Amino acid sequence: MEKRTIVTASAVVFLIMGIAMAVSAFGFGLYYGDPNLLRIVIFGEVVTAIFLILFIRRTSSFAAVGFSELKIRGLVWYLPILLIVLYQVVLVVNALVASYSDLSATTVQLVAIIFVTCLFVGFNEEVLFRGIILRNLHPEQHPYRAIVISAALFSSFHLLNLIAFIPLSAMVFQLGNTFLFGLFFALIALKLNNLWPLILFHALWDFSSIAAEVLNVNLTIPSLVAQVFVALAILIQLLLLKRHDLSHLKRPLTT
């Protein structure tokens, strides 16, 4: 892929989601922090997914952007974080089941919308940032540069939440948190050589975090454990990065 093509694709995704956030905030009065915002954002995520799939089919291949043979060794750092998010999902599902008879149909519908939307979010953001962008930064040649740039772009993508009037303090925290997870996701993506595990984790993390607010589930402890683990994993993996065999990434990025 040419750099101009990648920039154009990224700009289109930013534009689609920017429009979705603007419609939510200015068209329906749904601001950041209100889970009902996803009732509108889901349409932007669907359009983004369709665009990304068509873009990859036309300019490259799914194998070239991260849907290749899974490298089992990469699961060493992935499985612990997966177990944490599965625990969070269990807490959310238990709360949903326990209070189901007391919940309104609107609330149950909202939880379902959150789940579906987060599936698209996981797919779209992993494909764009850990697939198209990360792979085209040639991590097999410049791993540190590729990881940091992809993480910075992933973090900056969340500035779109300003359109939906996210509080400044929350925005600063989110930028730092997404940059941290962006580093972790990039490192794991390179080791796994396959985006599906990250798509799964990303979707479940977002779902459990948002649904927990709707169902009043406290995820403070597992979230804190996850962040500590991610920070330690990043430090260790960055120190060992030069020893990683990234030869499996040397494949043509265009058809």
C-alpha positions, 0 to 999 in steps of 0.5 A: 500500500502507498502511504497516501492510500493509508492516510486516505483510508485512515482519514475516511474512518476518522470522518465516518466516526466523527460524523457519527459522534456529531450526529449523536451529540448535536442531532440527538443530544446524546453526549459522551458518558451516556451509553445511549450514544451507542444507539447512533454510533453503531451505524458509524461502526457498521459503515466503517467495517464495510469500508475497511473490508472493501478497502483491504480487498481492493488494495491488499489482502487480509493475510497481509494486514494481520489475519495470518497463521496464529503464532502460539508463543504470543499467547503467553502474554495474551491469555492472562489479560483475556482471563481478566476480561472474561472475569469482567464479562462474567460479572456483567452477565451475572448482574444482567441475569440476576436483575433481568426481571427488574430491567425494562425492555429498553435497558435490555435492548441497550445492553444488546446494542452495546454488545453488537457495537463493541464487536464492530469497535473491536474489529474496526480499531484492530484492523485499522491500527494494528492491521493496516497502519502497524503493518505498513510501518514495517515493524520487521525493520523498525519495530519501536517506531511502528509500535509507538506511532500506531499507539499514538494514532490509536490514542489520538483517534479517541479525540473524536470523543471531544465532539460528544463533549467528553469532560477534559479530565476524562479525555486526558485520562483516556488518551493516556490509557489508550496509548498504553493499551495501544502499545500493548496491543501492537506488541501482542499483534506482532507476536500473535501474527493474527488480529482475531484474539485482539479483536475478541479482547478489545470487544469484550473489554469495551462491552464489559466496561460500558455495560457495567455502567448500565447495570451498576457493576463495579469493575474497579479491581479487575480493571486495575489489575489489567492495567498493572499487568499491561504496564508490566507486559509493555516494559518487559516486551519492549526490553526484549523486542530486539530478540523477537523473531518478526520474520513472519511479518515480511510479506507483500502488503499489496496484491 
